[in-house]
Each structure stands twice: as structure tokens, then as C-alpha cells.
Amino acid sequence: MVLAKDIETALWNRAIQLLEGDNWTVIYQYDGIDAGIDYNAYTLKKGAEEIKFEWTNWDEGEIKCTSDRLKEIEKRLGHTFKTIEALDGREPGSSEMPKSSG
């Protein structure tokens, strides 16, 4: 998984619209009082694959998905995003180490 960061708001919205046009389904949409003002989040799903979108008024947009999916989105939008890759099983953007299974 990779986390694309600092995505300009209009481009972030275009990515969501692009995927919805490709039959991705919104399975989660943040609906708090500040939705679209200070914060927004969506999870889109197609088959077994999910893509998470998060946006704040301060940091702009983020997209969390597989590296291959992000490359496809970048190609279709004609834009390359800044990314953080998951390391050592940690989630992108997380400073926590994964819990051991033993």
C-alpha cells in the first residue's frame, strides 16, 4: 500500500469522480457537520479492492491504495503524486509498529 499526499482539492475530487465512473462503489462517506469544510473521507470499493480518500482543509487530499492502482490513477489524471510507502508492515503515515502475531 502507498499513501499519496498533498493532493490539490480539485484533483482529489477528480480522482474520486474518475473511479466512480469506472464502477467503483462508495462504501463509506464521512457525513459529519464539517464534511467538505474542514474534513472529508471516502472509501471506494470494486471487487475485493478498496481505495481510501481523506481530505483536510489544512493538508489537502490523500489517497491510500496499492502502488499499481495509484500508478493507473496518476496516468489517467496526467499527474504524479508525492507518496509514502508502507514500511515494515506499518500503515502509510503511521508511526506505530505492527502488532506481533505471536
Chimera marker file (.cmm) of the C-alpha trace (Angstrom):
<marker_set name="trace">
<marker id="1" x="0.000" y="0.000" z="0.000" r="1" g="1" b="0" radius="0.5"/>
<marker id="2" x="1.067" y="3.559" z="-0.645" r="1" g="1" b="0" radius="0.5"/>
<marker id="3" x="-0.214" y="6.862" z="0.630" r="1" g="1" b="0" radius="0.5"/>
<marker id="4" x="-0.293" y="9.756" z="-1.826" r="1" g="1" b="0" radius="0.5"/>
<marker id="5" x="-0.224" y="13.108" z="-0.003" r="1" g="1" b="0" radius="0.5"/>
<marker id="6" x="-0.668" y="16.830" z="-0.619" r="1" g="1" b="0" radius="0.5"/>
<marker id="7" x="-3.165" y="16.350" z="-3.448" r="1" g="1" b="0" radius="0.5"/>
<marker id="8" x="-4.804" y="19.601" z="-4.561" r="1" g="1" b="0" radius="0.5"/>
<marker id="9" x="-8.524" y="19.525" z="-3.756" r="1" g="1" b="0" radius="0.5"/>
<marker id="10" x="-9.841" y="19.730" z="-7.327" r="1" g="1" b="0" radius="0.5"/>
<marker id="11" x="-7.514" y="16.905" z="-8.429" r="1" g="1" b="0" radius="0.5"/>
<marker id="12" x="-8.538" y="14.793" z="-5.406" r="1" g="1" b="0" radius="0.5"/>
<marker id="13" x="-12.208" y="15.259" z="-6.354" r="1" g="1" b="0" radius="0.5"/>
<marker id="14" x="-11.450" y="14.367" z="-9.987" r="1" g="1" b="0" radius="0.5"/>
<marker id="15" x="-9.810" y="11.103" z="-8.870" r="1" g="1" b="0" radius="0.5"/>
<marker id="16" x="-12.952" y="10.121" z="-6.960" r="1" g="1" b="0" radius="0.5"/>
<marker id="17" x="-15.198" y="11.023" z="-9.910" r="1" g="1" b="0" radius="0.5"/>
<marker id="18" x="-12.962" y="9.091" z="-12.283" r="1" g="1" b="0" radius="0.5"/>
<marker id="19" x="-13.230" y="5.935" z="-10.187" r="1" g="1" b="0" radius="0.5"/>
<marker id="20" x="-16.972" y="6.276" z="-9.693" r="1" g="1" b="0" radius="0.5"/>
<marker id="21" x="-17.238" y="6.473" z="-13.495" r="1" g="1" b="0" radius="0.5"/>
<marker id="22" x="-15.378" y="3.154" z="-13.637" r="1" g="1" b="0" radius="0.5"/>
<marker id="23" x="-17.999" y="1.447" z="-11.439" r="1" g="1" b="0" radius="0.5"/>
<marker id="24" x="-16.206" y="1.831" z="-8.119" r="1" g="1" b="0" radius="0.5"/>
<marker id="25" x="-18.766" y="1.991" z="-5.302" r="1" g="1" b="0" radius="0.5"/>
<marker id="26" x="-18.634" y="4.444" z="-2.403" r="1" g="1" b="0" radius="0.5"/>
<marker id="27" x="-18.911" y="2.194" z="0.673" r="1" g="1" b="0" radius="0.5"/>
<marker id="28" x="-18.104" y="4.934" z="3.182" r="1" g="1" b="0" radius="0.5"/>
<marker id="29" x="-18.591" y="8.689" z="3.094" r="1" g="1" b="0" radius="0.5"/>
<marker id="30" x="-17.852" y="10.945" z="6.049" r="1" g="1" b="0" radius="0.5"/>
<marker id="31" x="-21.021" y="12.820" z="6.950" r="1" g="1" b="0" radius="0.5"/>
<marker id="32" x="-20.004" y="14.938" z="9.931" r="1" g="1" b="0" radius="0.5"/>
<marker id="33" x="-21.093" y="18.542" z="10.289" r="1" g="1" b="0" radius="0.5"/>
<marker id="34" x="-17.724" y="19.677" z="8.882" r="1" g="1" b="0" radius="0.5"/>
<marker id="35" x="-17.822" y="17.400" z="5.800" r="1" g="1" b="0" radius="0.5"/>
<marker id="36" x="-16.242" y="19.223" z="2.884" r="1" g="1" b="0" radius="0.5"/>
<marker id="37" x="-15.371" y="22.220" z="5.042" r="1" g="1" b="0" radius="0.5"/>
<marker id="38" x="-12.600" y="21.013" z="7.368" r="1" g="1" b="0" radius="0.5"/>
<marker id="39" x="-12.521" y="17.271" z="6.664" r="1" g="1" b="0" radius="0.5"/>
<marker id="40" x="-13.810" y="14.671" z="4.222" r="1" g="1" b="0" radius="0.5"/>
<marker id="41" x="-13.274" y="10.957" z="3.671" r="1" g="1" b="0" radius="0.5"/>
<marker id="42" x="-14.467" y="8.296" z="1.262" r="1" g="1" b="0" radius="0.5"/>
<marker id="43" x="-13.775" y="4.608" z="0.804" r="1" g="1" b="0" radius="0.5"/>
<marker id="44" x="-14.387" y="3.209" z="-2.665" r="1" g="1" b="0" radius="0.5"/>
<marker id="45" x="-14.576" y="-0.491" z="-3.466" r="1" g="1" b="0" radius="0.5"/>
<marker id="46" x="-14.517" y="-2.597" z="-6.601" r="1" g="1" b="0" radius="0.5"/>
<marker id="47" x="-14.371" y="-6.360" z="-6.189" r="1" g="1" b="0" radius="0.5"/>
<marker id="48" x="-12.070" y="-7.065" z="-3.245" r="1" g="1" b="0" radius="0.5"/>
<marker id="49" x="-10.047" y="-3.859" z="-3.689" r="1" g="1" b="0" radius="0.5"/>
<marker id="50" x="-10.572" y="-0.717" z="-1.634" r="1" g="1" b="0" radius="0.5"/>
<marker id="51" x="-9.202" y="2.799" z="-2.022" r="1" g="1" b="0" radius="0.5"/>
<marker id="52" x="-9.323" y="5.286" z="0.853" r="1" g="1" b="0" radius="0.5"/>
<marker id="53" x="-9.554" y="9.018" z="0.238" r="1" g="1" b="0" radius="0.5"/>
<marker id="54" x="-9.049" y="11.569" z="3.005" r="1" g="1" b="0" radius="0.5"/>
<marker id="55" x="-9.004" y="15.365" z="2.841" r="1" g="1" b="0" radius="0.5"/>
<marker id="56" x="-8.464" y="18.184" z="5.310" r="1" g="1" b="0" radius="0.5"/>
<marker id="57" x="-8.672" y="21.905" z="4.792" r="1" g="1" b="0" radius="0.5"/>
<marker id="58" x="-5.073" y="22.189" z="6.040" r="1" g="1" b="0" radius="0.5"/>
<marker id="59" x="-3.249" y="19.299" z="4.335" r="1" g="1" b="0" radius="0.5"/>
<marker id="60" x="-5.334" y="18.831" z="1.152" r="1" g="1" b="0" radius="0.5"/>
<marker id="61" x="-6.058" y="15.305" z="-0.102" r="1" g="1" b="0" radius="0.5"/>
<marker id="62" x="-4.631" y="11.838" z="0.425" r="1" g="1" b="0" radius="0.5"/>
<marker id="63" x="-5.216" y="8.578" z="-1.422" r="1" g="1" b="0" radius="0.5"/>
<marker id="64" x="-4.318" y="5.208" z="0.096" r="1" g="1" b="0" radius="0.5"/>
<marker id="65" x="-4.241" y="2.249" z="-2.288" r="1" g="1" b="0" radius="0.5"/>
<marker id="66" x="-1.959" y="-0.252" z="-3.976" r="1" g="1" b="0" radius="0.5"/>
<marker id="67" x="1.021" y="1.075" z="-5.865" r="1" g="1" b="0" radius="0.5"/>
<marker id="68" x="-0.313" y="-0.290" z="-9.161" r="1" g="1" b="0" radius="0.5"/>
<marker id="69" x="-3.721" y="1.350" z="-8.659" r="1" g="1" b="0" radius="0.5"/>
<marker id="70" x="-2.107" y="4.686" z="-7.822" r="1" g="1" b="0" radius="0.5"/>
<marker id="71" x="0.010" y="4.496" z="-10.996" r="1" g="1" b="0" radius="0.5"/>
<marker id="72" x="-3.169" y="3.913" z="-13.006" r="1" g="1" b="0" radius="0.5"/>
<marker id="73" x="-4.909" y="6.899" z="-11.373" r="1" g="1" b="0" radius="0.5"/>
<marker id="74" x="-1.841" y="9.088" z="-11.976" r="1" g="1" b="0" radius="0.5"/>
<marker id="75" x="-1.707" y="8.089" z="-15.635" r="1" g="1" b="0" radius="0.5"/>
<marker id="76" x="-5.379" y="8.818" z="-16.199" r="1" g="1" b="0" radius="0.5"/>
<marker id="77" x="-5.170" y="12.191" z="-14.428" r="1" g="1" b="0" radius="0.5"/>
<marker id="78" x="-1.850" y="13.110" z="-16.031" r="1" g="1" b="0" radius="0.5"/>
<marker id="79" x="-0.322" y="13.875" z="-12.642" r="1" g="1" b="0" radius="0.5"/>
<marker id="80" x="2.308" y="12.267" z="-10.384" r="1" g="1" b="0" radius="0.5"/>
<marker id="81" x="1.626" y="12.378" z="-6.637" r="1" g="1" b="0" radius="0.5"/>
<marker id="82" x="4.005" y="12.595" z="-3.682" r="1" g="1" b="0" radius="0.5"/>
<marker id="83" x="3.868" y="9.229" z="-1.914" r="1" g="1" b="0" radius="0.5"/>
<marker id="84" x="4.862" y="7.459" z="1.272" r="1" g="1" b="0" radius="0.5"/>
<marker id="85" x="5.242" y="3.698" z="1.052" r="1" g="1" b="0" radius="0.5"/>
<marker id="86" x="4.383" y="1.357" z="3.908" r="1" g="1" b="0" radius="0.5"/>
<marker id="87" x="7.482" y="0.043" z="5.668" r="1" g="1" b="0" radius="0.5"/>
<marker id="88" x="7.858" y="-2.983" z="7.928" r="1" g="1" b="0" radius="0.5"/>
<marker id="89" x="4.135" y="-3.729" z="7.822" r="1" g="1" b="0" radius="0.5"/>
<marker id="90" x="3.179" y="-0.291" z="9.147" r="1" g="1" b="0" radius="0.5"/>
<marker id="91" x="0.335" y="1.551" z="7.562" r="1" g="1" b="0" radius="0.5"/>
<marker id="92" x="1.390" y="4.557" z="5.488" r="1" g="1" b="0" radius="0.5"/>
<marker id="93" x="1.519" y="7.662" z="7.636" r="1" g="1" b="0" radius="0.5"/>
<marker id="94" x="1.589" y="5.634" z="10.868" r="1" g="1" b="0" radius="0.5"/>
<marker id="95" x="4.441" y="5.720" z="13.344" r="1" g="1" b="0" radius="0.5"/>
<marker id="96" x="3.172" y="2.597" z="15.108" r="1" g="1" b="0" radius="0.5"/>
<marker id="97" x="4.884" y="-0.713" z="14.555" r="1" g="1" b="0" radius="0.5"/>
<marker id="98" x="2.609" y="-3.635" z="13.644" r="1" g="1" b="0" radius="0.5"/>
<marker id="99" x="1.464" y="-5.828" z="16.472" r="1" g="1" b="0" radius="0.5"/>
<marker id="100" x="3.185" y="-9.184" z="16.577" r="1" g="1" b="0" radius="0.5"/>
<marker id="101" x="1.095" y="-12.240" z="15.835" r="1" g="1" b="0" radius="0.5"/>
<marker id="102" x="2.698" y="-14.385" z="18.484" r="1" g="1" b="0" radius="0.5"/>
<link id1="1" id2="2" r="1" g="1" b="0" radius="0.2"/>
<link id1="2" id2="3" r="1" g="1" b="0" radius="0.2"/>
<link id1="3" id2="4" r="1" g="1" b="0" radius="0.2"/>
<link id1="4" id2="5" r="1" g="1" b="0" radius="0.2"/>
<link id1="5" id2="6" r="1" g="1" b="0" radius="0.2"/>
<link id1="6" id2="7" r="1" g="1" b="0" radius="0.2"/>
<link id1="7" id2="8" r="1" g="1" b="0" radius="0.2"/>
<link id1="8" id2="9" r="1" g="1" b="0" radius="0.2"/>
<link id1="9" id2="10" r="1" g="1" b="0" radius="0.2"/>
<link id1="10" id2="11" r="1" g="1" b="0" radius="0.2"/>
<link id1="11" id2="12" r="1" g="1" b="0" radius="0.2"/>
<link id1="12" id2="13" r="1" g="1" b="0" radius="0.2"/>
<link id1="13" id2="14" r="1" g="1" b="0" radius="0.2"/>
<link id1="14" id2="15" r="1" g="1" b="0" radius="0.2"/>
<link id1="15" id2="16" r="1" g="1" b="0" radius="0.2"/>
<link id1="16" id2="17" r="1" g="1" b="0" radius="0.2"/>
<link id1="17" id2="18" r="1" g="1" b="0" radius="0.2"/>
<link id1="18" id2="19" r="1" g="1" b="0" radius="0.2"/>
<link id1="19" id2="20" r="1" g="1" b="0" radius="0.2"/>
<link id1="20" id2="21" r="1" g="1" b="0" radius="0.2"/>
<link id1="21" id2="22" r="1" g="1" b="0" radius="0.2"/>
<link id1="22" id2="23" r="1" g="1" b="0" radius="0.2"/>
<link id1="23" id2="24" r="1" g="1" b="0" radius="0.2"/>
<link id1="24" id2="25" r="1" g="1" b="0" radius="0.2"/>
<link id1="25" id2="26" r="1" g="1" b="0" radius="0.2"/>
<link id1="26" id2="27" r="1" g="1" b="0" radius="0.2"/>
<link id1="27" id2="28" r="1" g="1" b="0" radius="0.2"/>
<link id1="28" id2="29" r="1" g="1" b="0" radius="0.2"/>
<link id1="29" id2="30" r="1" g="1" b="0" radius="0.2"/>
<link id1="30" id2="31" r="1" g="1" b="0" radius="0.2"/>
<link id1="31" id2="32" r="1" g="1" b="0" radius="0.2"/>
<link id1="32" id2="33" r="1" g="1" b="0" radius="0.2"/>
<link id1="33" id2="34" r="1" g="1" b="0" radius="0.2"/>
<link id1="34" id2="35" r="1" g="1" b="0" radius="0.2"/>
<link id1="35" id2="36" r="1" g="1" b="0" radius="0.2"/>
<link id1="36" id2="37" r="1" g="1" b="0" radius="0.2"/>
<link id1="37" id2="38" r="1" g="1" b="0" radius="0.2"/>
<link id1="38" id2="39" r="1" g="1" b="0" radius="0.2"/>
<link id1="39" id2="40" r="1" g="1" b="0" radius="0.2"/>
<link id1="40" id2="41" r="1" g="1" b="0" radius="0.2"/>
<link id1="41" id2="42" r="1" g="1" b="0" radius="0.2"/>
<link id1="42" id2="43" r="1" g="1" b="0" radius="0.2"/>
<link id1="43" id2="44" r="1" g="1" b="0" radius="0.2"/>
<link id1="44" id2="45" r="1" g="1" b="0" radius="0.2"/>
<link id1="45" id2="46" r="1" g="1" b="0" radius="0.2"/>
<link id1="46" id2="47" r="1" g="1" b="0" radius="0.2"/>
<link id1="47" id2="48" r="1" g="1" b="0" radius="0.2"/>
<link id1="48" id2="49" r="1" g="1" b="0" radius="0.2"/>
<link id1="49" id2="50" r="1" g="1" b="0" radius="0.2"/>
<link id1="50" id2="51" r="1" g="1" b="0" radius="0.2"/>
<link id1="51" id2="52" r="1" g="1" b="0" radius="0.2"/>
<link id1="52" id2="53" r="1" g="1" b="0" radius="0.2"/>
<link id1="53" id2="54" r="1" g="1" b="0" radius="0.2"/>
<link id1="54" id2="55" r="1" g="1" b="0" radius="0.2"/>
<link id1="55" id2="56" r="1" g="1" b="0" radius="0.2"/>
<link id1="56" id2="57" r="1" g="1" b="0" radius="0.2"/>
<link id1="57" id2="58" r="1" g="1" b="0" radius="0.2"/>
<link id1="58" id2="59" r="1" g="1" b="0" radius="0.2"/>
<link id1="59" id2="60" r="1" g="1" b="0" radius="0.2"/>
<link id1="60" id2="61" r="1" g="1" b="0" radius="0.2"/>
<link id1="61" id2="62" r="1" g="1" b="0" radius="0.2"/>
<link id1="62" id2="63" r="1" g="1" b="0" radius="0.2"/>
<link id1="63" id2="64" r="1" g="1" b="0" radius="0.2"/>
<link id1="64" id2="65" r="1" g="1" b="0" radius="0.2"/>
<link id1="65" id2="66" r="1" g="1" b="0" radius="0.2"/>
<link id1="66" id2="67" r="1" g="1" b="0" radius="0.2"/>
<link id1="67" id2="68" r="1" g="1" b="0" radius="0.2"/>
<link id1="68" id2="69" r="1" g="1" b="0" radius="0.2"/>
<link id1="69" id2="70" r="1" g="1" b="0" radius="0.2"/>
<link id1="70" id2="71" r="1" g="1" b="0" radius="0.2"/>
<link id1="71" id2="72" r="1" g="1" b="0" radius="0.2"/>
<link id1="72" id2="73" r="1" g="1" b="0" radius="0.2"/>
<link id1="73" id2="74" r="1" g="1" b="0" radius="0.2"/>
<link id1="74" id2="75" r="1" g="1" b="0" radius="0.2"/>
<link id1="75" id2="76" r="1" g="1" b="0" radius="0.2"/>
<link id1="76" id2="77" r="1" g="1" b="0" radius="0.2"/>
<link id1="77" id2="78" r="1" g="1" b="0" radius="0.2"/>
<link id1="78" id2="79" r="1" g="1" b="0" radius="0.2"/>
<link id1="79" id2="80" r="1" g="1" b="0" radius="0.2"/>
<link id1="80" id2="81" r="1" g="1" b="0" radius="0.2"/>
<link id1="81" id2="82" r="1" g="1" b="0" radius="0.2"/>
<link id1="82" id2="83" r="1" g="1" b="0" radius="0.2"/>
<link id1="83" id2="84" r="1" g="1" b="0" radius="0.2"/>
<link id1="84" id2="85" r="1" g="1" b="0" radius="0.2"/>
<link id1="85" id2="86" r="1" g="1" b="0" radius="0.2"/>
<link id1="86" id2="87" r="1" g="1" b="0" radius="0.2"/>
<link id1="87" id2="88" r="1" g="1" b="0" radius="0.2"/>
<link id1="88" id2="89" r="1" g="1" b="0" radius="0.2"/>
<link id1="89" id2="90" r="1" g="1" b="0" radius="0.2"/>
<link id1="90" id2="91" r="1" g="1" b="0" radius="0.2"/>
<link id1="91" id2="92" r="1" g="1" b="0" radius="0.2"/>
<link id1="92" id2="93" r="1" g="1" b="0" radius="0.2"/>
<link id1="93" id2="94" r="1" g="1" b="0" radius="0.2"/>
<link id1="94" id2="95" r="1" g="1" b="0" radius="0.2"/>
<link id1="95" id2="96" r="1" g="1" b="0" radius="0.2"/>
<link id1="96" id2="97" r="1" g="1" b="0" radius="0.2"/>
<link id1="97" id2="98" r="1" g="1" b="0" radius="0.2"/>
<link id1="98" id2="99" r="1" g="1" b="0" radius="0.2"/>
<link id1="99" id2="100" r="1" g="1" b="0" radius="0.2"/>
<link id1="100" id2="101" r="1" g="1" b="0" radius="0.2"/>
<link id1="101" id2="102" r="1" g="1" b="0" radius="0.2"/>
</marker_set>
